[in-house]
Each structure stands twice: as structure tokens, then as C-alpha cells.
């Protein structure tokens, strides 16, 4: 079972989902592109292969790197 923490609309058909999931008794972070549901076109929400899943213990390091990237791009990230 997974818990979605956020979504970013990539385009009219896809979104990026940020979630935690559990598999084989371990927690993982999943950042994945999903195809959005559109009943008029007969399209259901489905995950794609585009994404990354990693052990939740690595999340602090992942966030640290994203902050560095944000700072480099002119954001307010920390060192």
C-alpha cells in the first residue's frame, strides 16, 4: 500500500507522484510519472516505468542533493 504525498502536473496526460510505499517489510520512496485517468478517452490511472524508487533511509540525502540543485538554479536551498 502506498501513501501519496504530492503531485506535480507534467502535462495534460501525465503527472509526477511522490509517495511512500512498503514492500517486503521495508519502506521506500517512489517518485514516478503516472498517466492520468480520462474516462472520456477510456484511460485509467497507471504508473509508468519513468521514475525512481529507493529505500526511505536515503531520503535525507536525496533532499540534501535537491536543495543543492535548487540553490544552483537560484532557489533558496540550503548548503
C-alpha positions as CSV (number, residue, x, y, z in Angstrom):
1,X,0.0,0.0,0.0
2,X,1.3,3.5,-0.8
3,X,0.5,7.0,0.5
4,X,0.7,9.9,-2.0
5,X,2.3,13.0,-0.5
6,X,2.2,15.2,-3.6
7,X,1.6,15.5,-7.3
8,X,3.0,17.8,-10.0
9,X,1.2,18.1,-13.3
10,X,3.7,17.3,-16.0
11,X,1.3,17.9,-18.9
12,X,-2.3,17.2,-19.8
13,X,-1.8,13.4,-19.7
14,X,0.9,12.8,-17.1
15,X,1.7,13.8,-13.5
16,X,4.6,13.1,-11.2
17,X,3.6,11.5,-7.9
18,X,5.6,11.5,-4.7
19,X,4.8,8.6,-2.4
20,X,5.9,6.2,0.3
21,X,5.3,2.5,-0.1
22,X,6.1,-0.6,1.7
23,X,7.4,-3.8,0.0
24,X,8.8,-6.9,1.7
25,X,8.6,-5.1,5.1
26,X,10.7,-2.1,4.0
27,X,9.7,1.5,3.3
28,X,10.5,3.1,0.0
29,X,10.2,6.5,-1.5
30,X,8.7,6.5,-5.0
31,X,8.8,9.4,-7.4
32,X,7.1,8.3,-10.6
33,X,5.3,9.5,-13.7
34,X,1.7,8.4,-13.9
35,X,-0.7,8.6,-16.8
36,X,-3.8,10.4,-15.6
37,X,-7.2,8.9,-15.8
38,X,-9.6,10.2,-18.5
39,X,-12.9,8.3,-18.7
40,X,-13.8,10.1,-21.9
41,X,-10.8,8.6,-23.6
42,X,-11.0,5.3,-21.7
43,X,-7.7,6.0,-20.0
44,X,-7.1,4.8,-16.4
45,X,-4.5,6.0,-13.9
46,X,-1.4,3.8,-14.4
47,X,2.2,4.1,-13.3
48,X,4.9,4.3,-15.9
49,X,8.4,2.9,-15.8
50,X,9.6,6.5,-15.7
51,X,10.6,7.1,-12.1
52,X,12.8,6.1,-9.2
53,X,12.1,4.0,-6.1
54,X,14.7,3.9,-3.3
55,X,15.0,2.9,0.4
56,X,13.3,5.6,2.6
57,X,16.5,5.7,4.7
58,X,18.1,7.6,1.8
59,X,15.5,10.3,1.8
60,X,17.5,12.8,3.9
61,X,20.5,12.6,1.4
62,X,18.1,12.8,-1.5
63,X,16.6,16.0,-0.1
64,X,20.0,17.5,0.6
65,X,21.0,17.0,-3.0
66,X,17.7,18.5,-4.3
67,X,18.4,21.6,-2.1
68,X,21.8,21.9,-3.6
69,X,20.3,21.7,-7.1
70,X,17.6,24.3,-6.1
71,X,20.3,26.7,-4.8
72,X,22.3,26.3,-8.0
73,X,19.1,27.2,-10.0
74,X,18.6,30.4,-8.0
75,X,16.2,29.0,-5.4
76,X,16.5,29.2,-1.6
77,X,18.1,25.8,-1.0
78,X,20.5,25.2,1.9
79,X,24.1,24.2,1.7
